[in-house]
Amino acid sequence: MENVTVDQAIQKSYDMAGWSSYAIVTIGFVSTMFIAVILERIGLASIVFLTSLSLMWVWWRYHITQWRIWAFDNCRNVHELLKRSTQLGLIYPEKSFFHKIDVQTKSQQRKLATLEDKFLVADEETVIEDDGSVPEETKIYRSKLNLAYHWIAGIACLAYGTYAFVAEDYLIAPLMLFLFSLGFLYDAIQKTFFQKLHITLNSQGVQILSRPLVEWENIQSVEVKYARQKPYLFVTHWEGEQRVKRQIHTEITSLQLNSEKIRWLAKLYHQRHKN
């Protein structure tokens, strides 16, 4: 059975491993903050935090291997799937340290070995089914939910840290909360008052921030790449009469749409342009 697209396979990874791993980290973080702030037991809080991270990593890697077996068994374009899942951090590069210590049972290793022959066959070119539901132009802004989260978290940390310092005469806990508040509020201010409209996509081309629109005729590639665990949109294009190759990029975290949706939309609009 090879009826699963690369996009569908990538989305399935979050269902099989992502949300449960996030839940483990969230529980660990809340427990750590409670122990550190309320109980003021920094040593125990550190142990709880490190333990939750370790448990999350083991859980995540085991279930990602399960997803990998399912995805490569059911997806036709395994080369593209491997490339994108590596960029997303779902699969570690073969020569990396983390690949060597990845969590895999003997049974999982045998199943992965049986799928290696699929890489001897080249990928097929995929065409997106355009049902007309996507508008002629898509403007991508900062995520309001993400901004609200940063504002609320920053103000809450600042308020409680001030209370703990003034009323309760604590020292360590308020300092930690002030540091958290600084990070949250700096990010919130930066994303609220600057760079509101981030990306514009249509059948004419791609526009990033306030830069001029780059037309599809001059675009060589539009790719989502990862650096320091953050997704970036890279647009490689030719510029001027001399056809000088240029590359522009922008970080695409905390937007209304995730990196995979942006990549898909760019491919759809490029397809519309060609048709």
N, C-alpha and C positions, 0 to 999 in steps of 0.2 A: 504494500500500500504506500503510494507516494502522492498523496493528494493534499499535503499541507504546504502552504507557502512559507517563505522565510519569515515574513512578518508575523504570520500566525504562530510559527514555532517560537520566535522570540517572545511574543506575548505570553505564551504558555509557560515560559520559564518563571514568570512572576507568580503565576497561579500555583506552580508546583513547589517553588522554593522561596520566592521573594517576600510575600506578605508574612509568612510565619517567621522568617528570619528577622524582619523588621519588628515583629511583636516581641521577640526575645530581647532585642536591643532596647526597645522602649521600656519593657519591664525592668531590665537591668539598670537603665539610666534613672528611672523614677526611684527605684530602690536605693541606688547610690546617692541620689540627692537627699532622700529622706534620712539615710544614715549619717550623711555628712552634715546636713543643715540642722536637722531636728535633734539627732542623737549626738552630733559632733564627734563621731568616731571615724576619723579620717582613714586610719589604717584598715579598718573593716570595710569602709566604703570603697577603698582602692581594690581590695580583694574581690568584692562583689562585682565591681565594674569589669575587672580583668576576666573573672570567671564567666560573666555573661557574654563578653566578646568571644571568648574561647568556645563556649557552647554554640553561639550563633555561627561561628566559622565552620565548626564541624557539621552542624545541621545543614547549613547552606551548601557546603561542598558535596556532602553525600547526596542531597536531593538534586543538586545541579548535575551530578553524574547520572542520576536517574533520568533527568530531563534530557541530557545529552544523548543517551541511548534511544529514548523515544523520538527525539527530534531528527537525528540522523537516519533513523530507520524509516521515518514517515515523510521526510522532505526530499524533493528531487534535487534541488540546487545546493548540494552539501558544501561546495567550495565557498559560495557566498555566505552560507550559514556559518561556516567556520570563521570566516573573516569578520563578520559583524558580531558574532558572539565573543570573539577575542577582543574586539574593540570595546565592547560593552563590559568586559571584565567577567563574563560568564565562564569563559574558558581561558586558562592561562597559556601563554606562549610555551611551546614545547621545551625550549632550552632554559626557561626561567626556573628559579629556585622553588617557587610555589607550585609549579607543575610537578616537580619531583616529590613534594610532600602532600600532594592532593589526596583527599579522602576518597578511596576507591576500594571496594571489596574485591575478592578474587573473582566472584561471579560477575561483577560489573566489568572488570578488566577483560574477561573472556567475551562478554557481549560486545564490548567496544571493538575488540580485535576482529570479530566477524563482520563489522561494518566498514572495515578499511578498504575493501574492494570498490566501494561506491565512489571513492575518490579517484578511481582510474577513468571515470566517465566525466566529460566536460559538462558544465552547467548549460541549461537551456536559457535563451533570452526570455525574460518575463515581460508581459504586457499587462498593465493595470487596467482593470475593467472600469471604465469611466461611465457611471450612470447619471452624470449631470448634477449630482447632489452637492458637489464642491463648487462654491461660487467662483466667479471669474477672477476674483482677487482675494487673497487671504492676508490680513494684517495680524501679526503676532505680537502681543503685548506681554508685559510682565504679569505673572500670575497674581491675581488679587488675593487668593487664599494664602499663598505663600507670604505675600507682603503683610497680611493681617496677622499671620502666625508670628512673624518676626517682630512686629510692633507690640503685640500682646505679650510675647515672651520677654522682650527687652524691658518693657515698662513694669511687668510683674517682678522680674528679677531685681530691678532697680528699687522698686517700692519695698519689697520684702527685705532686701539687703539693708536699706536705710533703717527700716523698723528694727531689724535684728541688731544693728549697730547702736542705735540710739536708745531703744527701750530695753533690750535684753543684754546689752553690753557684750555681745559676742564680737569676735574679731576675725577668725578664720573663715567662717561661713559667709559673712557679709562681703569679704574680699573675693571669694569665689563667685558670689552672685553678681558683684559689680563687674567682674571680668566677663561673665556670661552676658550681662546686660550691654556692655560696651560692644561686644561682637554682634549681638542681635540688632541693636539700634543703628550701628554703623551700616550694616547691610540693608536695613529697612530704609534709612534716609537715602542711601545711594541709589536704591532701586525705585524709590517713590518719586524723587524729584529729578532724576536723570535717566535718560535712555528709556522713556516710556514705550514708544513704538520701536520694536527691536528689528523685526524682519518683515518685508513685504514680498509676497510671491504671486506671480501671475504668468500668463502665457507669453508676456513680453520679456520677462527676465526676473532677476533677483535684486532686491535692494536691502542693504544692511545698515541699520541706524540712519544717519543723515548722509551717507555716501550716495553718489549718483547710482541710478539703476544700471545694472550690468545686463545687457541683452543676451538672450540665449545664443544668438549667432556668434557671440564672442566668448561664450563659456565653454571651457574644455570639460570641466567636471564640477559637480557639487557633491561633497562628501561630509559625513559626520565622522569625526575622529575624536579620540580621547587622549587627554593629557592630564596627568595628575588626578585621574579618576573623574575628570569633568569633561562633558561633551562640548565640542566646538564644531561650528559649521564652517567648512572651508569651501570657498569659491575660487577656482582656478580659471583665469580668463586671459584673453589677449587684449592689449590696449594700444590705441593709436594706429597711425598708418604703418608704423614699423612692426606692428604685431608683436609687441614686447609682452612676454608672459608675466602676469602678475598673480598674486594670491592674496585674498582678503579673508579674514576669519573673525568669528565672534563666539564668545561663550554662550551656550544656550541652556544653561540651568535656570530654574525658577521662572520659566515662561508658561504661558497658557497651555502650550502644547509640548509634549515630551520630544526628545531627540528623534525617536523612531517615526513619530507622526510628521515631524518637519522634513525628515529625509523622504518619506513617502509622498508628501505634498510636492516637494521639489521635483521628484521624478514624474508625478502626474502632470504638473504644469509644463515640464519639458516635453512630455509626450503630446500634450495638446498643441504646443507650438509646432512640433514636427508634422502634426496632422492638419 
